[in-house]
Every structure is written in structure tokens, then in C-alpha cells.
Amino acid sequence: MDSTRSLLMTVIERIRGYLDDADFDAKYTNQFLVQHVIMPSLVDVWSRCSMSADNPVMLDYSLTFVENQECYVLPPCVGEIHEIVQYTGANGQQVNTGLITDDLRPEHPQSRTGPIWMIEGNMVCFRPFPQNLNVTLNGNNTWTVRYTTNGDMMPHYSSTSNAGTLQTSTTFLFSSTPDLGLIDYRPNAYAGQFIRILSGNIHEERVIASYDPNTRIATLMRPFTVTANSATYAYEVCPPQSQGMVEAIAVAAALKLGAWRKISQAHAQMLQIQYRSAIKTIGDNLANMNLRTGKGYAKDTRDNPRWRP
């Protein structure tokens, strides 16, 4: 891990270590690596993780219906929508919080009742259109879109010299000039992504619920607990950080650069082995993290008292 604890800085250090070329170090700046190598590598890794893992990382996005409005723009990082649901109880109150009260399940586009919802470009479209919102479900028009990410967003890192500002416990103002990467100016580009505070003795991270590119303000799903409001911090916006993810992105980026640099076949094969190992590690972790027990036991347990050999 890099001394800054930044995912981007750590990936850059590992790329340079894997290629170990003084000419490469002099030619490619950190900013070039982030914009042209790490970002596409991040998309590659996330796509493989989201499509192949048994328990992929799920993200939420809040969607509010408008009377007779058919289509709604989604965050650009939405890869696959798993469900569009409501959790609110009767009379608009949070009764039995966490229980799904309504589920919009898609149908065939030629269904007599309409497709319910379908993806069209960067939008999710509803047919029939939302109507009678003031009386339907007690006037509750907010739905939760649960999805896996495709990694399509612009990560960035800012040190204390270009710090961001935690305005309240749930709103964070991004720096206009980050040290690495770029500010993404697409609406809700960072919805579902992670913001990580990198200043102080405790480094907290939270999921971003929404993002306004006009103000560069991100609204968080949960408040920071030990980080003080109205203060500036070094921070990073990126996917969830894990050692497997850092390693996979770094090796994938090294392979891309290795093709440009025409590295030897033996060197490329070594990187491919490292990449397959990192992807396997991520897949193993995501496959088992939601299991309440092990995959199998050769004895009676509380969960399988009728087990017989």
C-alpha cells in the first residue's frame, strides 16, 4: 500500500514495479497512467467481477417518479439492474424497514401489460408511464434501483494541498483541481461509488448516494462518524478498495502498457498469471461472503440435521 493509502497511488506504484523500466518511468506521468491506462483497466476488472461473481458488489440509486414521465437518466456506472423496489411501509412511514413493499419486475417488451421497465441507452424507461402518483402507494414516489457497477466513472485523488471539504456529515465538496484523475461532470456520475477520507488517524469511506456536477457536491448514503464537519481533507473517489481489487487493476494496467512497450513473451506470461490469480481471489471472496454457513459439512449441523452420508 502506498504511504498515502490511496488506491490510485498504490496501483501506480505496482504498475511501475511490474514493468521495472527506467525509460517507462520517465515517459509516462502519473496523470497519464490514471487517464489512459488505469481507468480502462478498472472498467475491465469490474466488468469481470460483476458478471462472474456469485455475490457481486451491489449498489443503490434512489429514483423519484414524475407524473407521466417515461424515461429517467441513470448514473453512467450502472452495469446491470437487479431490481427496482420500494421499502416504505403504510402511510408513507418506515414501517418494517427493510421489507420490500413493491417490486417492479420487467416483462417482455411485447407483453400486453407493457415491459414495466427496460433500459434504453443511459435511461430506464417505464411503460405504462407513472400515473396518479399523489394517490398511488400513499404518495410515495421514490424507488430504489439496485445494480452492479460497470466501473464507468472518473476516479480521482486529492492531497491536503488540493483538499475537498466535508460541508456536513453527509455532503462533501470535491476539489476543482485533484492531484490525480479528473472530475466527472456527468450527472450522478459518482452515485454508488466510494469516497474515502485519507486525512487523520482514522480513514473512513462511505457510499455516494447522488452527485451534482454543477456544484461538485456528493451526497452520502450514511454520515461520517468520526470525521469533523466544515473541514478540509485529502480524499479519493474510487471503487471499494481491497487488496485483490488493487492487484487486479494494477496487473491489468501493466499488461496494457506492456503491449505498448513490447515486453517479452515471458514477461507478459508472468503478468497474465498474476492477473488470473488476482481475478480468482476476487471471485472467491465475492462467491462466499454472503453464505451463512460453509458450502458443506460432513456431519450434522444446526442447518442440516438430516444430513446423511
C-alpha positions in Angstrom: 0.0 0.0 0.0 1.3 3.5 -0.9 2.0 5.8 2.0 -0.9 8.0 1.1 -3.3 4.9 1.4 -4.7 5.9 -2.0 -5.9 3.2 -4.3 -4.8 5.2 -7.4 -1.3 5.9 -6.0 -0.9 2.2 -4.9 -1.9 1.0 -8.3 0.6 3.3 -10.0 3.4 2.1 -7.7 2.6 -1.5 -8.6 2.5 -0.8 -12.3 5.9 0.7 -12.2 7.2 -2.2 -10.2 5.8 -4.8 -12.5 7.3 -3.2 -15.6 10.6 -2.0 -13.9 11.8 0.2 -16.8 13.6 3.5 -16.2 12.6 4.7 -19.7 9.0 3.9 -19.0 9.2 5.7 -15.6 10.5 8.9 -17.4 8.0 8.7 -20.3 4.7 8.2 -18.6 3.4 10.6 -15.9 1.1 9.5 -13.1 -1.7 11.6 -14.6 -1.3 9.9 -18.0 -1.4 6.5 -16.3 -4.7 7.3 -14.5 -6.5 8.8 -17.5 -5.4 6.4 -20.2 -4.4 3.1 -18.5 -5.9 2.7 -15.0 -9.4 3.9 -15.9 -9.9 1.4 -18.8 -8.3 -1.3 -16.7 -10.7 -0.5 -13.8 -13.6 -1.0 -16.2 -12.3 -4.3 -17.4 -11.8 -5.7 -13.9 -15.2 -4.5 -12.6 -17.0 -6.0 -15.6 -15.4 -9.4 -15.0 -16.2 -9.3 -11.3 -19.8 -8.1 -11.7 -20.6 -10.6 -14.4 -19.0 -13.7 -13.0 -19.2 -13.4 -9.2 -21.9 -15.3 -7.3 -22.4 -12.3 -5.0 -21.3 -9.2 -6.9 -21.0 -5.9 -5.1 -24.4 -4.3 -5.2 -25.1 -0.5 -5.3 -28.2 1.5 -4.8 -29.6 4.5 -6.5 -32.7 6.5 -5.5 -35.2 7.2 -8.3 -38.2 9.5 -7.9 -41.1 9.2 -10.4 -42.6 12.1 -12.1 -46.2 12.1 -13.3 -46.4 10.7 -16.9 -42.6 10.8 -17.3 -41.5 7.7 -19.2 -37.7 7.8 -19.0 -35.1 8.6 -16.3 -31.4 9.1 -16.7 -29.3 6.6 -14.8 -25.8 7.0 -13.4 -23.2 6.1 -16.1 -21.7 3.4 -13.9 -24.9 1.2 -13.9 -24.0 -2.1 -15.4 -26.9 -4.4 -14.7 -30.1 -3.6 -12.8 -31.1 -6.4 -10.5 -34.3 -4.9 -9.0 -36.4 -1.7 -8.7 -38.2 -1.8 -5.4 -39.8 0.2 -2.6 -39.2 -0.3 1.1 -41.6 2.3 2.5 -44.5 1.0 4.7 -48.1 2.2 5.0 -49.0 5.9 5.1 -45.5 6.8 3.9 -44.0 5.8 7.2 -40.9 3.5 7.6 -42.9 0.5 9.0 -41.0 -2.8 9.0 -38.0 -1.0 7.5 -36.1 -3.3 5.1 -39.2 -5.2 3.9 -40.0 -4.8 0.2 -43.5 -3.4 -0.3 -43.5 -3.3 -4.1 -41.3 -4.7 -6.8 -41.3 -3.6 -10.5 -40.5 -6.8 -12.4 -39.7 -6.3 -16.1 -41.8 -8.2 -18.7 -41.2 -8.9 -22.4 -41.3 -5.7 -24.5 -44.3 -7.1 -26.4 -46.3 -8.1 -23.2 -49.9 -6.9 -23.2 -49.2 -5.1 -19.9 -46.1 -3.4 -21.3 -42.5 -4.1 -20.4 -42.9 -2.4 -17.0 -39.3 -1.1 -17.3 -36.5 -1.5 -19.7 -33.1 0.0 -20.4 -32.7 2.3 -23.4 -29.3 3.8 -23.7 -28.4 5.6 -20.5 -32.0 5.7 -19.3 -34.5 3.3 -17.6 -38.0 3.7 -19.2 -41.3 2.7 -17.7 -44.3 1.6 -19.7 -47.1 2.2 -18.7 -46.0 5.7 -17.6 -46.1 6.5 -13.8 -49.5 8.0 -13.1 -51.7 9.1 -10.2 -48.6 9.5 -8.1 -50.4 11.5 -5.5 -52.6 8.5 -4.5 -50.6 5.5 -5.6 -48.7 3.9 -2.7 -49.8 6.7 -0.4 -48.0 9.3 -2.5 -44.6 7.7 -2.1 -42.8 8.1 -5.5 -39.2 7.1 -4.5 -37.9 3.8 -5.7 -34.5 2.0 -5.1 -32.6 0.9 -8.1 -30.2 -1.9 -7.1 -27.5 -2.6 -9.6 -23.9 -3.8 -10.2 -21.4 -1.3 -11.5 -19.6 -1.4 -14.8 -16.8 0.8 -13.5 -17.6 3.7 -15.9 -16.6 6.7 -13.8 -13.6 9.0 -13.5 -11.7 8.3 -10.2 -9.6 11.0 -8.7 -7.3 11.6 -5.7 -6.6 14.9 -3.9 -3.9 15.5 -1.3 -4.2 18.0 1.5 -2.8 20.7 -0.8 -5.9 20.3 -3.1 -8.3 19.1 -0.4 -12.0 18.7 -0.5 -14.4 20.0 2.1 -16.8 18.0 4.3 -19.6 20.5 4.5 -21.9 18.4 6.6 -21.7 14.8 7.8 -23.4 13.7 4.5 -22.3 16.3 1.9 -18.8 16.6 0.5 -17.4 19.2 -1.9 -14.9 17.9 -4.3 -11.7 19.7 -5.2 -11.8 21.5 -8.5 -8.1 20.5 -9.2 -7.5 17.0 -8.0 -3.9 15.8 -7.9 -4.7 12.7 -9.9 -7.5 11.8 -12.3 -10.4 14.0 -13.4 -13.6 15.4 -12.0 -16.5 13.6 -13.7 -19.1 16.2 -14.8 -21.8 13.7 -15.9 -25.0 13.8 -13.8 -24.8 11.4 -10.9 -21.5 10.0 -12.3 -20.4 9.0 -8.8 -23.6 7.6 -7.5 -22.9 4.3 -5.9 -19.1 4.8 -5.8 -17.0 5.3 -2.7 -15.5 8.4 -1.2 -12.6 7.8 1.1 -11.2 10.3 3.6 -7.4 10.0 3.8 -6.6 12.6 6.4 -6.2 11.9 10.1 -5.6 8.8 12.1 -8.9 7.1 11.1 -9.7 6.8 7.4 -13.4 6.5 6.7 -15.2 5.6 3.5 -18.9 6.0 2.5 -21.1 5.2 -0.5 -22.2 8.2 -2.5 -26.0 8.4 -3.0 -26.0 11.3 -5.5 -23.7 13.8 -7.2 -24.3 17.2 -8.6 -21.7 18.1 -11.3 -22.7 21.8 -11.2 -21.7 22.2 -7.6 -19.2 19.2 -7.4 -21.1 18.2 -4.2 -21.6 14.5 -3.4 -24.4 13.4 -1.0 -23.6 10.3 1.0 -25.9 7.4 1.9 -24.6 7.4 5.5 -22.9 10.1 7.5 -19.3 10.1 8.5 -19.0 9.3 12.2 -15.5 10.5 13.4 -14.6 13.0 10.7 -15.4 16.6 11.6 -17.7 18.7 9.5 -16.7 22.0 7.9 -13.1 20.9 7.5 -10.8 20.0 4.5 -9.4 16.6 3.8 -7.3 14.6 1.5 -9.7 12.2 -0.2 -10.2 9.8 -3.0 -13.2 8.7 -5.1 -12.9 5.2 -6.4 -14.5 1.7 -6.2 -14.4 -0.3 -3.0 -10.8 -0.9 -2.0 -9.5 -4.4 -1.4 -6.1 -5.9 -1.9 -7.5 -8.2 -4.6 -9.0 -5.3 -6.5 -5.8 -3.2 -6.3 -3.7 -6.1 -7.5 -6.1 -7.0 -10.4 -6.3 -3.4 -11.6 -2.5 -2.9 -11.4 -1.7 -6.1 -13.3 -4.3 -5.4 -16.0 -2.9 -1.9 -16.5 0.7 -3.3 -16.6 -0.4 -5.7 -19.3 -1.9 -2.9 -21.4 1.3 -0.8 -21.0 3.4 -3.9 -21.7 1.7 -4.3 -25.1 2.7 -0.7 -25.9 6.2 -1.3 -24.7 6.5 -4.6 -26.5 7.7 -6.5 -23.4 9.0 -10.1 -23.8 6.7 -13.0 -24.1 7.9 -14.5 -20.8 7.3 -11.1 -19.0 3.7 -11.0 -20.5 3.0 -14.5 -19.4 4.1 -13.8 -15.9 1.7 -10.8 -15.8 -1.1 -12.9 -17.1 -0.6 -15.5 -14.4 -0.7 -12.7 -11.8 -3.8 -11.3 -13.3 -5.7 -14.6 -13.4 -4.7 -15.2 -9.7 -6.0 -11.8 -8.7 -9.3 -12.2 -10.5 -9.7 -15.7 -9.0 -9.1 -14.2 -5.5 -11.8 -11.5 -6.0 -14.2 -14.2 -7.4 -13.6 -16.5 -4.4 -14.2 -13.6 -1.9 -17.4 -12.5 -3.7 -18.7 -16.1 -4.1 -18.6 -16.9 -0.4 -19.1 -13.6 1.5 -22.9 -14.0 1.7 -23.1 -17.7 2.7 -24.4 -18.2 6.3 -22.6 -21.5 6.6 -19.8 -23.3 4.7 -20.6 -24.9 1.4 -20.8 -28.3 3.1 -20.1 -30.3 6.3 -19.5 -34.0 6.7 -21.6 -34.0 9.9 -24.9 -33.0 11.4 -25.2 -29.2 12.0 -27.9 -26.9 13.1 -28.6 -26.1 9.5 -28.7 -29.7 8.2 -29.8 -32.0 11.0 -31.0 -34.6 8.4 -27.7 -34.8 6.6 -26.6 -38.4 5.9 -23.5 -39.7 4.1 
